[in-house]
Every structure is written in structure tokens, then in C-alpha cells.
């Protein structure tokens, strides 16, 4: 099962995905991210409860990074587990994502 919550505090939106981000859930994740306010200049992707992402999930994360780049905003990825760290390293995502 997968779900995601978005919380806005001023121009910062915290995104909290939970579960497995795969081909089945990526469209739900993308639809939720489309609800982000236009004035958001910082996105925090809190991965504390995200156990896994497939290439479909990586595409959505890449689209989020692109969106933040276009508005000269920032995306910060936090609380990744070892599997996500390895995935980001292996795919080169760790080269352009800000991971804390």
C-alpha cells in the first residue's frame, strides 16, 4: 500500500510518501504532487516511511526536481533508508539531489 501527505508551511511544502513507490503507485504520487501550490519554493521530500522506489518513482522525483529548478526553488530529500541511498547512488540521482 502507498499513500502520500503534503503539508504547507509558507512557501515550503513537506511531502511524506509512505510505503512502496512503484509503477502502480507512481501515478498517485504524481497526482498528489500536482496539487502543490504554485508559490512553493522549497519542497522537502521526507522519506522516513518510504521503503522502496522503482524507476517509475524515480521519474516522479526527477519531475519534482525539475519543477523546483524551473521556479528557482529547492528540493531537499531527507530520512532515506539504505536501499534508497543505494538506488540514488546507482542511478546518479545523488549527484543532483540534495540529500540530508
C-alpha positions in Angstrom: 0.0 0.0 0.0 1.1 3.6 -0.8 0.0 7.0 0.4 1.4 10.5 0.5 0.7 13.6 2.5 1.6 17.2 1.7 1.9 19.9 4.3 2.4 23.5 3.5 4.1 26.0 5.8 4.5 29.3 4.0 6.5 28.6 0.8 7.7 25.2 2.0 5.9 22.0 1.2 6.8 18.8 3.1 6.0 15.7 1.1 5.7 12.4 3.1 5.3 9.3 0.9 4.6 6.1 2.8 5.0 2.5 1.5 6.3 1.3 -1.8 6.7 3.7 -4.7 6.4 1.6 -7.9 4.7 1.6 -11.3 1.3 1.2 -9.7 1.7 4.0 -7.1 3.8 6.5 -9.2 0.7 8.0 -10.9 -0.9 8.6 -7.5 2.3 10.2 -6.3 2.4 12.4 -9.4 -1.2 13.4 -9.0 -0.6 14.4 -5.4 2.5 16.5 -6.3 0.4 18.3 -9.0 -1.6 19.7 -6.0 1.4 21.6 -4.7 0.8 25.3 -4.6 2.4 27.3 -7.4 4.1 29.6 -4.9 6.1 26.7 -3.2 9.8 27.5 -3.5 11.0 24.7 -1.2 10.0 21.1 -1.2 11.1 18.7 1.5 10.7 15.0 0.5 10.7 13.2 3.8 11.3 9.5 3.0 11.2 8.3 6.6 8.3 5.9 5.7 9.2 5.2 2.1 10.6 1.7 1.9 11.2 1.4 -1.9 11.2 3.2 -5.2 11.2 1.8 -8.7 12.2 3.6 -11.8 8.7 4.9 -12.1 9.0 6.5 -8.7 12.4 7.9 -9.7 10.8 9.6 -12.7 8.3 11.4 -10.5 11.1 12.5 -8.2 13.0 13.8 -11.2 9.9 15.7 -12.3 9.7 17.2 -8.9 13.3 18.3 -9.0 12.8 19.8 -12.5 9.7 21.7 -11.3 11.7 23.1 -8.4 14.6 24.0 -10.7 12.2 25.9 -13.0 10.9 28.1 -10.2 14.5 28.5 -8.8 13.4 26.6 -5.7 15.0 23.8 -3.8 14.2 20.2 -3.2 15.7 18.5 -0.1 15.4 14.8 0.4 15.5 13.6 4.0 15.5 10.4 6.0 16.4 7.9 3.3 17.0 4.3 4.2 19.9 2.3 2.9 18.0 0.9 -0.1 17.0 4.4 -1.3 20.6 5.6 -0.7 21.9 2.8 -2.9 19.3 3.4 -5.5 20.0 7.1 -5.7 23.8 6.4 -5.8 23.4 3.7 -8.5 21.2 5.9 -10.7 23.2 9.1 -10.3 20.3 10.8 -8.5 22.6 11.5 -5.6 24.7 13.7 -7.9 21.9 16.3 -8.3 19.6 15.7 -5.3 20.2 17.5 -2.1 20.1 14.6 0.4 20.3 15.2 4.1 
